[in-house]
Amino acid sequence: MSNLIEPLASKIRPKNLKEYIGQDHLVGEGKPLSQAIKTKHIFSFILWGPPGTGKTTIARIYSDAIDADFYELSAVSAGKDDIRTIIKNTENTTKPVVLFLDEIHRFNKAQQDYLLPFVERGKLTLIGATTENPSFEIIPPLLSRCRVFVLKELSPEEIEKIIVRATKVLKLKLDSESKDWLANFANGDARQAIGLIESTASLYGTLTIGNFKTALQSRFLRFDKQGEEHYNTISAFIKSMRASNPDAALYYLARLVDSGEDPIFIARRMVVFASEDVASPTALVVANAVFQACQQIGYPECRENLAAGAVYLAQAKKNRSAYESYLRALEDVQKFGNLPIPLNLRNAPTKLMKQLGYGKGYEAYTIEDLLPDQLKGKKYFH
């Protein structure tokens, strides 16, 4: 008999959509994944979203619904041989074969190329899970054969429901104040809440805010570089550069590098930071140069590129006005939808369009308000 103790996350994992908490836009009544599961529709898809939002659970529920042979791999440690073994093991099966590939963005181009023909021929139904934008991380031929579903952070209310489920399984009580504290601490990540409950229960036997805080100081709760500490450290790195503190930025960069973090992941965050937070266009040039250097050189030499880029971005003058202006414009896009574009700004490739007034009166260097009529006078950029 095995001496392994089943983790709490496994004990409370939902077996069907009725038990599933969150992602109503995907698994609610009549929504795409709910319909796919209901109709047993077999197709490959990518689940893109923050950690601890239920990607693995969705994959398992879907696989059970279509009565598939389910294989789960982590792209951090898996390779071509693992794919080859799965294909060999399923040569004589009549069931669908589902491969759930966690952290799919960790598969390099060659590994994804190897996986592609099995997905194309239907030998494998691929479900990929990623916290990174699939457009940047997954090769176009593979991405084009998968639907992409975007998962959202869980709300505090949804986290609280998961907390209640976990405490019931452990047969432990949790007062409202402690439950609220834990739900906010989790920050949309169910794994953080479940992990802290499990660790605190193991260490102290009771669940209180004081015990939670003490347990957090224990090495018992340190996650690997794909868990909580990974996201906390990259957050601290970005916020240190935003605060123009090169010393803190270098410290958190050193922690990321020392943990074996992918330099491309760090460099990509620096490119985003340069666009969102820094006033000078030169910052984007520098960040892109660091990104390209990391691609071409890799560890250990690219540590120097990352360090130089981090110091430059930390010391650069900060200005988020362009990005914040874009967000204000986006609010109106989402609020008003596709408002009619003024006729003088429309393209007029045909005679009929010209007769209808498309492009009429257009001037390249005009001071006229070019926004749709409903938004005339609106100012986004200050």
Residue pairs with C-beta under 8 A, 6 or more apart in sequence:
7 198
8 166
8 169
8 170
8 194
8 197
8 198
9 191
9 194
9 195
9 198
11 169
12 162
12 165
12 166
12 169
12 194
13 57
13 60
14 20
14 21
14 57
14 61
15 61
15 64
16 61
16 64
17 27
17 34
17 37
17 61
20 27
20 54
20 57
20 58
20 61
21 54
21 154
21 158
21 161
21 162
21 190
22 53
22 54
22 152
22 154
22 155
22 158
23 33
23 53
23 54
23 58
23 151
23 152
24 31
25 31
25 152
26 32
26 33
26 34
26 58
26 149
26 151
27 33
27 34
27 37
27 58
28 34
32 147
32 149
33 58
33 62
33 149
35 41
36 43
36 62
37 61
37 62
37 65
37 66
38 65
40 65
40 66
40 67
41 66
42 66
42 96
42 125
43 125
43 146
43 147
44 119
44 124
44 125
44 126
44 127
44 145
44 146
44 147
45 126
45 127
45 128
45 146
45 147
45 148
45 149
46 104
46 127
46 128
46 129
46 130
46 134
46 138
46 143
46 146
46 147
46 148
46 149
47 55
47 58
47 59
47 127
47 128
47 129
47 130
47 149
47 151
48 130
48 131
48 132
48 133
48 134
48 148
48 149
48 150
48 151
49 55
49 131
49 150
49 151
49 152
49 153
50 131
50 151
50 152
50 153
50 188
50 189
51 131
51 189
51 191
51 226
51 227
51 228
51 231
52 154
52 186
52 188
52 189
52 190
52 191
52 192
53 151
53 152
53 153
53 154
53 188
53 189
53 190
54 151
54 154
54 190
55 102
55 129
55 151
56 72
56 100
56 102
56 129
59 70
59 72
59 98
59 100
59 127
59 129
60 70
60 100
62 98
62 127
63 70
63 98
63 100
63 127
64 70
66 96
66 98
66 125
67 95
67 96
68 95
68 96
68 97
68 98
68 125
69 90
69 93
69 95
69 96
69 97
69 98
70 98
70 100
71 86
71 97
71 98
71 99
71 100
72 99
72 100
72 102
73 82
73 99
73 100
73 101
73 102
74 101
74 102
74 103
74 106
75 101
75 102
75 103
75 104
75 105
75 106
75 107
75 111
76 102
76 103
76 106
76 226
78 101
78 107
79 111
80 111
80 114
83 99
83 114
83 115
83 118
83 124
86 97
86 99
86 124
87 118
87 123
87 124
90 97
90 123
96 125
97 123
97 124
97 125
98 124
98 125
98 126
98 127
99 124
99 125
99 126
99 127
100 127
100 128
100 129
101 107
101 115
101 126
101 127
101 128
101 129
102 129
103 129
103 130
103 131
103 226
104 128
104 129
104 130
104 134
104 137
104 138
105 130
105 131
105 132
105 134
105 137
105 138
106 262
107 115
109 139
112 138
112 139
112 142
113 139
115 124
115 126
115 142
116 139
116 141
116 142
116 145
118 124
119 125
119 126
119 142
119 145
119 146
120 145
126 142
126 145
126 146
128 134
128 138
128 146
130 137
130 138
132 265
134 143
134 146
134 148
135 143
136 268
138 146
152 188
153 187
153 188
153 189
154 162
154 186
154 188
154 189
154 190
155 188
156 180
156 183
156 184
156 186
157 183
159 182
159 183
159 186
159 188
159 190
159 193
160 179
160 180
160 183
162 190
162 193
162 194
163 174
163 179
163 182
163 183
163 193
163 197
164 174
164 179
166 193
166 194
166 197
166 198
167 173
167 174
167 197
167 207
170 197
170 201
172 201
172 206
172 207
173 207
174 182
174 207
175 208
177 209
178 207
178 208
178 209
178 212
181 209
181 212
182 193
182 196
182 197
182 212
183 193
185 192
185 193
185 196
185 212
186 192
186 193
186 196
189 228
191 227
191 228
192 228
195 221
195 223
195 228
196 212
196 215
196 216
196 221
197 207
199 215
199 218
199 220
199 221
200 207
200 211
200 212
200 215
201 207
202 220
203 211
203 214
203 215
203 218
203 220
204 211
204 214
204 215
215 221
222 229
223 229
223 230
224 230
225 259
225 260
225 261
229 259
230 259
230 261
233 252
233 255
233 256
233 259
234 252
234 256
234 261
234 265
234 266
234 269
236 248
236 252
237 249
237 252
237 253
237 256
237 266
237 269
237 310
238 269
238 273
240 246
240 248
240 249
240 251
240 252
240 314
241 249
241 270
241 273
241 277
241 310
241 313
241 314
242 273
242 277
242 318
244 314
244 315
244 316
244 318
245 314
246 310
246 311
246 314
246 315
249 310
249 311
249 313
249 314
250 307
250 310
250 311
253 266
253 306
253 307
253 310
256 266
257 263
257 266
257 299
257 303
257 306
263 294
263 298
263 299
263 302
263 303
263 306
264 291
264 294
264 295
266 294
266 306
267 287
267 290
267 291
267 293
267 294
267 305
267 306
267 309
268 291
270 287
270 290
270 291
270 306
270 309
270 310
270 313
271 284
271 287
271 288
271 290
271 291
273 287
273 313
274 283
274 284
274 286
274 287
274 288
274 313
275 284
275 323
276 320
276 323
277 318
277 319
277 320
277 323
278 284
278 313
278 316
278 317
278 318
278 319
279 316
279 317
279 318
279 319
280 316
280 317
283 312
283 313
283 316
286 309
286 312
286 313
287 309
287 313
289 305
289 309
290 305
290 306
290 308
290 309
293 302
293 305
294 302
294 305
294 306
297 305
321 381
321 382
322 381
325 380
325 381
325 382
326 380
328 380
329 380
332 375
332 378
336 372
336 374
336 375
339 372
339 373
339 374
339 375
340 372
340 373
341 372
342 370
342 371
342 372
342 373
343 356
343 357
343 358
343 359
343 360
343 361
344 359
344 360
344 361
344 362
345 359
345 362
345 370
346 353
346 358
346 359
347 353
347 358
347 359
348 354
348 358
348 359
353 359
354 360
369 376
369 377
371 377
371 378
